[in-house]
């Protein structure tokens, strides 16, 4: 039936073939909303020489709160389906590839601006999804045969490689299919290519008694969730070479690609974007210095068509859009398209039409788009919006990390009074490291290691390390501090990693709280950790355990 859709668009044809409801009976006459102008937030520098002080000067909304009115009309007189944005077409049954005008725009944007140096002869193909999680689920469906321990031989079990600490929604999507979840060691960048526990080590010494050598690799390479690492181009090439050697498909989940923060470490960021083996022909520019400054996707090195990239509007517009797209080589995309046809069919027509009208704008005098002249943001405006988003999130990151840096050590002076001090008196100072972290070069998180080994109760034989970690987590939520962080254990893909050292880590998100709360909550974390170091007996922890026994609300 889907093959009939191309005939539906023939002008004047009497369509008696499809089971389409009449658009005149749709209850919506227009779809309208006030939308920000793309200049709402102030960008930050693409190539700062040093961490610029002025990044900290302003975290509030910049420019102005001016808005434009976006209106999607009921019908359009345009006959070109790639230019028509109206409710008649958007709310009707459509093609699995996505709403035609939005699909056409995103494909062009992907080829010409996001990945201008992609080494595919005829370019990539895309298919729209209901968000990155939907794209990942469809990728698994296309590339994995389900396995059941009660039915199948262990030799037939397939596997997927993930980072040592990973985005657990992806892991949880893989497990019901019987996939062997195999972890790879990480460092400050992300997944390691070599060394003990690195990708090469895992693949070279694979035990076939566990099943087939993994043929899929899932990775978040920018602002890795939860550790916030940014994978350099050099590392990408090394990992890609191993994937070629062992015939592995890379699923690159990149929701934070636009949120790269060069100010966190200008020298490391410059190194991350450096190409260790540049091509013989000059690279094409994207047309936008902001995009050219970013660490490129795995697609940029995909000479064999073994990368599936997941993009989403969740972090650039809103998570509730449930809208994204997959970029990959055409043969793989065709398989994903077939899966879409018999599952989700296409994302919400309401959402697709609003996003299309916001960015592309009306192609005739029908409806209103984003921007000051109601013509749509266009690509210039979309890039400007992304630059501003990066700027505000980068300022948030700077504000939080500065406060965390200042409070990471507990300094105690001993034996010195307020009278005359000798040099010896001044030297009696005890410094204890409470926690450590790297300023994130991307994403929305700070990955904090708590130095529990320095805590007074660390060596108490009656208190496990997990109990000590949980006690701190509860302590931070008490009325004096009111801070909720994510414990590292929820990002451990295996029970072995969970037990080994996940209790050492907390993930802190600087994106979610209101701007005027950044300093307060950051200081709440610092003060909460400092106060926890005053807990010197098991009774103190028992008191916290009692505080943890609060009943959840009835709606949870």
N, C-alpha and C positions, 0 to 999 in steps of 0.2 A: 504493500500500500504506500510505503514511503516514496517509491519510485514515481507515483502519480503526482507528487507535490510540484514538480517542475512544470507540469501541465496546468496546474491550478492558476499559474501566473499569466497565462496567455490572455491578452486583453479581449474581453467580450465573450469568452468561452462560457457556455452553459454547463456549470459543474454539477453533474448528477452522479458523480462517481464516489466522492468522499462523504464520510459521515460527519460533516462539519456543521456545528450549530450556526444559525444566522447571526451575523455580527450586530444587526440592528436590535437584537434582544439582549445584548450585553448591558448590564445595568450602569456601566460607567460611561459618561459622556466625555470626560477629560480626566487626566491624571496630573495633578499640580503639586508643587512644593517650592518653598523658598530655599535656595541653595547658596552657599558661600561663593564669593568671587575667588578665583585662583590665587590672588595676591594676599590672602588673609594673613598668612604667617611669613615671618622673615627668614630667608635661607641662611645657612651657615657656609663658610668657605669650603670649596672643594679640595684645596691643597694648602692647608695652614702650615706655616713653617714651624711654629711652636703652638702649644695649646693656647688659643687666643683668650685673653681675659674677658673681652666683651661678650663672649658666649654666655657668661654668667650674669650679664647685666640685666637681661630681661627675659622672663619665661612666660609672660602673659601674651595674649593675642596681640599680634602686631598689625600694622597698617590700619585697617578698619573692619568693622563688623558688617560692612555693606553686603547686601545679598542681591541675587537676581531671582527672577521667577521662572521656574522650569514648568512648561505646560506641554503635555503630550495630547494631541487632539484625537478625536474619535476616528476621523478618516482623513486621508490625504489623496489629492488628485494625481500624485506622482505614480507612474507606471513601473519605474525601476525599483525592484525589490531591495536592491542594495542601498537605496537612498531613502526609502519610505520608512518613516517612523510615525506610527499611529497605533491606536488601540485595536483597530480592525484587524491588523496583521499581528500585533504583539500578543493579543489575548486568544488568538486562534491556534489550532494545532499547527506546529511548525516542524522544521527540520532538526534532526539531532545535532547537527553541527553548531546550531545556535541561531539567534535572531539575525537574519541576513545582514542588516547594516552594521550591527555591532561586531559580528564575526568578520566581516570584510575589513572594518577599521582595525580591529585587534591583530588580524593577520598581517596587515600592512605595517602597523606599528611594531610588531614583533620582528619582522624581517628587516625593515629599514632603520629602526632606531634602537630597539633593545639588543638585537644580536646581528649587527650589520656584517660581521665577519664569520658567520656560520658557514662551515665548509661543505654544505650540501649543494649539489649541482643545481637543482631547481628550487632550492629553498625548502623550509620546513612546512608542515601543515599544522593546523590547530583545530581543537574541538572545545567548545565551551562546556563547563562543568558546573555543578552545584557546590562549588568551593573546592579547595585543595584536598580535603578528606575524601570527597566523592571521586576526585581524580585518582587518588591513590588506590581506592577500593576497585576502581575499574582497571587500573594497571595490574593489580593482583589477579583480577579475574582473567585478564588477557594472558598473563605470563606464568600462572601457577596452577598446577593440578592439585585439587584438594587431597589431603592424606588423612587417613583414620587409623589410629593405633590398633583398633580392634579388627580392622579389615585388611590393612595393607602391609606389605613387607617393609622393613626399615630401610632396605636398600632403595626404595622408591621415594623416600621422604625428601622433599626439596627444602631449601633453606634461603634465608634472607639475612644479609649483613647489615648491622646497624651500629651506630656509635655506642661507646661504652655507657654513656648516659644519653638518653634519647627522648624524643617526643612520643609519649606513651600511647596516644591515640592511634598512631601508626602501628606500633607493636601489637596493640590489642586488636587491631583489624586483621593482622597477619595470623595470630594464634588460632582463631577458629578454623582456619583453612588447613591447619596441621603443619604450617611452616616451622622449620627449625630456626629459631631466632638466635643468631650468632653475633656476638659483640666483638668490636674492634677497638683497641686502645685509642685514646684521644690525648691531645695536648692543648696548648693555648689556642692553636689554630682550629683544631677540629680533628677529624679522623687521621690517624697516622698511616703512612704508606709502608714504612719499614720499622725495624726494631722489634723487640719482644712484644708480642700481642698486636703488632701492626698488621695491616692488610696482607702484606706478603707472607708474614709468618703464619697467619691464620690459614691462608689458602695452601701454602706449600706443605704444611704439616697436617692437612685435614685428615681426620680419621673417618674412613668410609663406614665404620661401624655405627656412626651417628646418622648416616644417610648420605644422599648425594652432596657433593661439594656445592655450596650455595651459588646460585646463578643470578640472584637479585641483590642490589645494594640500595638501601634507602638512606638518604642523608639530607640534613639541613646545613647548608654550607655558609650561609651568611647569618650572623646572629644565632648561631646554633642553639637550639632549644634543648637543654636548659643552660648550657655553659657560655653562650654568647660568642663563641669563636668565629673567626672569619678565615676561610680557607684560601690560601694564596694560590695564584695561578701556577706557580712552580709545583706545589703539592697536588693540585688538580691533575697536572700532566702526569705526575708519577702514579697517582691512583688510576687514572685512565689507562695508562700503559698496562697496569696489572689486570684491569678489567678486560682489556683486549687479550692478554695472555691466557686468562682463565675463563673467557667467554661469559662475562657478567654484564647484565643490563643495569644501568644507573638510573634510579628514580630520584631526581633532584627536586626537593620540596623547598621553594624559595619565597616564603611570604614576606621576608624582611629585606629583600634585595635592595630596595630604595633607602633603607635605614642603615647606611654605612657611615661611621663616624671617624673621619680622619683625625679629628682633634684629640681622640683618646690616646693615640700614639702615632704622630705624623711619620716617623721613620719606618715603623713597622707597616703602616698602611701603604706607604710608597713601595715597600718591598713586596707587599701582597699583590699589588697590581702589576709588578714588573714581569715581563715575559722573558724567561731564561733562554728561549730559543725562538726569536722572532721570525715570522715568515719572510720569504724572499721578496714578496710583493708588499707594498705598504698597506697597512690596515686602513679600512674604511672608517670614517668618522660617523658617529650617530647623528650629527647635526646639532647636538646639545652637549656642551661641556660637562654638565652634571652627569649625564649618562656615561660619557667617555671616562669620567673619573672613577667609576665604580669597578670593583673586581668583577670580571666577566663570568658568565655562566659556564657550566660544563659543556653546554652546546657549542661554545667557541672552539673547543678542542675535539669535537665529536666527529672524527673522520670516518667512523664506521657505522654511524646511525644506531648507537646503543644507549642514547640518553633520552629519558622522558622527563621533561621539566613541568613542574606544577606551579602555576601562578594563581593569585587570588586577589579579589578586591577587598578582602576582609580587613587588611591593615591599611589600605589606602582610601577606602570609602567607609565601609562598616561591615562587621562580621555577619549581621543579620541579612545582608544581601544574598548570602549563599550563592556566590557567583565567582567563577574563576575560569581558567582555561589551561589546557594541556598543549605543550609544544613538543613535537617530535618529528621523526622522519615519516614520510607519507604512508609507507606500508604498515607501520605500527599504528598510526593514527586511524587508518581504515578499520583495523580490528577494534580499536576503542570506540569508533563511531558505531559499529555494529552492536557492541555491548550497550551503548547509550540508547540506541533505538528500541531495545527490548527491556530497558530498565527505567531510568529517569526521563527519557525522551528528550528533554531540554530543560534548562533552568527556567525560573519563573518569568513569564512574559511581562509582568508588571515591572520587575527589577530590570530586566534587559532594556525595556523601552525607556525607563527613566535614566539609566546610565548612558544609553545611546544619545538621548536628547541633551543630557548635561554636557557630554564631551563633544559629540559630533555636531549637535544642533540641527535645527530644521533645514531641509534642503529646498524648501519653498516657503511661501508666506503662510505657513500653517504651524501653529504652536509657537512655543518660545523655548530657547535653549539657555544654558548657563552663560555667564559673562555679562559684561556691562551693556552690550548691544543685543542681548537675547539671541545671539547667533551660535551659541555653544562655546565651550572652552577652547575647542580645537586642540591640536597637539601642543602648541606653545603653552596654552593655559594648563593642560594636564601636567606637563613637565614642571611648570611653575608651582602647581599645587604640590607635587611630589617633593620639590626642593624645599618648600615651606614646611611640609610635614617633617622631613628629615631635620630641618632646623630646630623646630620646637622639641622634638624628641631628643635631639643632641643636647640641647640646653638642659632638659630634664636630667639626662644622664650625667652631665657635668655637675649639676647641683647636688645630686645624690652622692656621686663618687667623691666629691670634695669633702662632704661631711663624713662619709665612711672612712676616708683616708685619715682625717683628723682624729677619729676615735678608735683606730684599730689597735692601739697599744694602751695598756694600763701602766701608768708611771707612779711609783710610790717612793717617797723620800723617807729614809729611816735614820733616826739618831741625831737629827739636826734640829736645834731649837731656834727661837727667834732672836737670841742674843748674838754675840760675836761668833762668827763661823770661821773655822780654819779650812784649809784646802781639803783636808780629810773629811770634814763634815759634808762638804759639797759633793763629794764623790760617792756618798752612800745613797745610791738611787737604784731601785729595782724596776726594771722594765719588763713587762709581760705582754707578749703578742696575743691578742684575743682572737683575731681573725685576719685573713688576707684575701685578696681578690685582684683580678686584672680589670682595668678600665675597659669596658666592652667596646669593640670597634664596630659593632653592628647589633641590630635586634632591639629587644625591649627588656633585657634582663642583666642582672649582676649575679654572678655565680660566686658565692662566698664560702670559703673554707673556714670553719670554726676550729680553732686550735685547742680542742678539748684536752689534748695531752698536757696543757698548761693549767688545767683547772684543778683545784684542791681535791676534788673527789674522783679524779680520773683513775687513780690506782686503787680505789676502794674495791676489795674483792666482792662486795655485796651489791655493787652497782654496775650494771652492764653499760657499755658505751652507748648502746641504743637507748637505754633508759635515760642516760644523762642528756643525750641529744633531744629526746622527746620532752624532757623537763624544761629545757631552754625554749623549745618551741611553744610550750604552754605558757611559760613565764612571759614571753613577749606579748601574749594576748591578754594578759591581766590588765585591769583598769589603769594602772600606773603608766603603761606603755602603749597598749592598744595597737599592736602591729601584728599582722598576719603574714607569714612568709610560707613558701612552699618547701617542705622538707625534701632533701635529696633522694630519699628512698623511693618517692613516687616516680622518679625518672630512671630507676634501675631496671633494665630490660630482663634481668635474670635474678633468681634468688641468691646466686653466688655473689653478684655485685652488691645486691641489697645488704647482705650480711657483712661483706668485706669492709667497705668503707663509705657507703652512701650516707651513713649517720654523720659524717663529717661536714656535709654540705647543706646549704640553704640556697634557694633561688629567690631573688628579690626582683619584682617587676616595678620599673620606674614609670611605666606608661599609664597605669589604670587610675591612680588617685588624682584628684583635682590638683591643678597647678599650685594653688595656695597651700596644699597639704604636703608637697614634696619635702620641704625642709622639716616640717613637724614629724612626719612619719620616719624620715631618715634618722633624725635625732632620737626618736623613740626606739628605733632598732639599736643604735649605738648605746644608749643609756640602759636598755634592757639587757644587752650582753654584758656590759660593765657590772650591772647590779647582780647578774647571775653568778659572777665570780666571787660574790660574798657568801654564796651558799656553801657552807662547809660541813654539813652533816646530812645523813640520810633522812633525818626528820624534815629538813627543808624540802627535799624532793618529794616526800610523802605528802606534804602540804600542797605542793603543786599538783600532785596526782589527784588529790581530792578536788582541786579546782577544775580539773579536766573532766570530771564526772558530771558535767552539766548536760541536761537533756537537750537534744536538738529540737528546734521548733517543729510543730506538728506537720507543717507543709513539706518538710525535707524528707 
